Amino acid sequence: VLALGPGTGMRSNTNVDGWPSTYTTPNNTYVFARRDETTFYGVSQTGRLYYSSNSGSTWNTAADVAISGLPVGGYVVERLETSGTNNRLLLKVRNGGNGKYELYRITYSPTGSAPTSASAALVSGGGFTLTEVDDVKRLGNTVYALGPGVGSHRLAISTDGGSNWTVKTVPSGSRLSIASNGYIFVIRDGSFSLSRDGGN
């Protein structure tokens, strides 16, 4: 098990009854995302993008990248997810200007190594009809975003890194879990709803 937090990361042993490895992680960074077994990304509360190519053991803290395009009125970083597309991440923030929980698509370059540039764009259009975002998760090359829409709760699904979305009406909930077999769980206080057919 790998646990990452601001300033410190820890890796457990196989039985998860000890934590023999301790790492130094970027300060003021609470959200991390794993692309594969060795590649990790983190975004700080000040909008800096960090990169690790060795499973979180070390980070490019001396060459981090400022993400352009995030809300100018201030924001709180809530969740980071990889998108299934090599040069994109999805970031949930609470916009300090309008109070909404929004989803931003981060595009960075180069791919396959530490980013040297990164820009963010608010996810809208392309079929995306959520008015806010409660949660975002990825399975394989598919990204799922859960949140309210006009008149109902919605699940938005993208297979192209967040450019285009298919939206389905789902039961209300604030958390999302995607099982390895594709089952979708919409979770709320005390109960959950389950879809076995891709959210249909």
C-alpha positions in Angstrom: 0.0 0.0 0.0 1.3 3.5 -0.9 0.0 6.4 1.1 0.9 9.9 -0.1 0.3 13.2 1.7 1.8 16.7 1.9 5.5 16.4 2.6 5.5 12.7 3.4 4.7 9.4 1.7 4.8 5.9 3.1 4.9 2.4 1.6 3.8 -0.7 3.5 5.2 -4.2 3.4 3.4 -7.0 1.7 1.2 -7.9 4.7 0.4 -4.2 5.4 1.4 -4.6 9.0 4.4 -2.3 8.8 5.6 0.8 6.9 9.3 0.4 6.3 9.7 3.0 3.5 9.2 6.7 4.0 9.4 9.2 1.1 9.6 13.0 0.9 6.6 14.3 -1.2 5.8 17.9 -2.4 4.7 20.3 0.3 1.1 21.6 0.3 0.1 18.7 -2.0 -2.9 16.7 -0.9 -4.1 15.1 -4.2 -2.1 12.5 -6.3 -3.0 10.2 -9.2 -1.3 7.1 -10.5 -1.0 6.5 -14.3 0.7 3.1 -14.0 2.8 1.2 -11.6 5.6 3.8 -11.6 4.2 7.1 -12.9 2.5 9.4 -10.5 1.3 13.0 -10.6 0.4 15.5 -7.8 -1.2 19.0 -7.8 -0.6 21.4 -5.0 -3.0 23.9 -3.5 -1.0 26.6 -5.2 -1.5 25.0 -8.7 1.8 23.4 -9.2 2.1 20.1 -11.1 4.5 17.5 -9.8 5.8 14.2 -11.3 7.3 11.0 -10.1 8.7 8.2 -12.3 9.6 5.8 -9.5 6.3 5.1 -7.7 6.4 8.2 -5.5 10.0 7.7 -4.1 11.2 11.0 -5.5 9.5 14.0 -7.1 10.6 16.8 -9.5 10.2 19.4 -6.7 13.0 21.5 -8.1 11.4 21.7 -11.6 7.7 21.7 -10.8 5.3 23.4 -13.3 2.7 26.1 -12.8 -0.7 25.2 -14.2 -2.2 28.1 -16.2 -5.9 28.5 -16.6 -7.1 27.6 -13.1 -9.7 29.9 -11.4 -8.3 33.4 -10.8 -10.6 34.0 -7.8 -8.8 31.3 -5.8 -9.6 27.6 -5.5 -9.2 24.6 -3.3 -7.9 21.4 -5.0 -10.2 18.5 -4.2 -9.3 15.5 -6.4 -6.9 14.5 -9.2 -7.4 11.7 -11.7 -5.5 10.5 -14.7 -7.6 10.4 -17.9 -6.5 7.4 -19.9 -5.0 9.8 -22.4 -1.2 10.2 -22.2 -1.0 14.0 -21.8 -4.1 14.8 -19.7 -5.3 14.9 -16.1 -8.6 15.7 -14.6 -8.7 18.0 -11.6 -11.7 18.7 -9.3 -11.5 22.1 -7.6 -13.8 24.3 -5.5 -13.9 27.6 -7.2 -13.5 30.4 -4.7 -15.1 32.9 -7.0 -18.5 31.2 -7.5 -18.4 28.5 -4.8 -18.9 25.7 -7.3 -17.2 22.3 -7.5 -15.7 22.3 -11.0 -13.8 19.9 -13.2 -10.7 21.0 -15.1 -8.9 19.2 -17.9 -5.1 19.6 -17.5 -3.1 19.2 -20.7 0.7 18.9 -20.2 3.8 18.2 -22.2 5.9 16.3 -22.9 4.4 12.9 -22.3 6.5 10.1 -20.8 8.7 12.4 -18.8 8.5 15.3 -16.3 6.1 17.9 -17.6 7.6 21.3 -18.6 4.3 23.0 -19.3 0.7 22.5 -18.2 -2.6 24.3 -18.9 -6.1 23.8 -17.5 -9.5 24.3 -19.1 -12.9 24.1 -17.5 -14.7 20.9 -18.7 -17.8 22.0 -20.6 -19.4 21.2 -23.9 -18.8 17.9 -25.7 -22.0 16.6 -24.1 -20.9 17.4 -20.5 -24.0 18.6 -18.7 -23.1 18.4 -15.1 -23.6 21.7 -13.2 -21.1 20.7 -10.6 -18.8 17.7 -9.9 -19.0 15.5 -6.8 -16.4 12.9 -7.8 -14.3 11.7 -10.7 -12.8 8.2 -11.2 -11.0 6.3 -14.0 -11.0 2.7 -15.1 -8.6 1.9 -18.0 -9.1 4.5 -20.7 -12.6 5.6 -19.4 -13.2 8.5 -17.0 -16.4 8.8 -15.0 -17.6 12.1 -13.4 -20.5 12.2 -11.0 -22.6 15.3 -10.1 -25.8 17.2 -10.3 -27.4 18.2 -13.6 -30.5 20.2 -14.3 -33.3 18.3 -12.5 -31.4 15.1 -11.8 -28.1 13.6 -10.8 -25.8 12.7 -13.7 -22.9 10.4 -14.6 -20.7 11.7 -17.4 -18.5 9.1 -19.2 -15.5 9.9 -21.5 -13.2 7.7 -23.4 -11.1 10.4 -25.0 -9.5 12.1 -22.1 -12.4 14.4 -21.3 -13.1 16.0 -24.6 -16.4 14.3 -25.3 -18.9 12.8 -22.8 -21.9 10.5 -22.7 -24.2 11.5 -19.9 -26.6 9.2 -18.0 -29.2 10.0 -15.3 -28.3 8.1 -12.1 -29.5 8.0 -8.5 -28.3 10.8 -6.3 -25.0 10.3 -4.4 -21.8 12.1 -3.6 -19.2 9.4 -4.1 -18.3 7.1 -7.1 -16.6 3.7 -7.1 -15.7 1.8 -10.3 -15.0 -1.9 -9.8 -12.4 -3.7 -12.0 -15.3 -5.5 -13.8 -16.9 -2.2 -14.8 -19.6 -2.3 -12.1 -20.5 1.3 -11.1 -21.4 2.2 -7.5 -23.0 5.5 -6.6 -22.6 6.0 -2.9 -24.5 8.2 -0.5 -24.8 8.3 3.3 -25.8 4.8 4.5 -26.5 3.2 1.2 -25.4 2.9 -2.5 -26.8 2.2 -5.9 -25.2 -0.3 -8.3 -25.2 -0.5 -12.1 -23.9 -3.7 -13.9 -24.5 -2.3 -17.4 -22.3 0.8 -17.7 -24.7 3.1 -16.0 -27.7 2.4 -18.2 
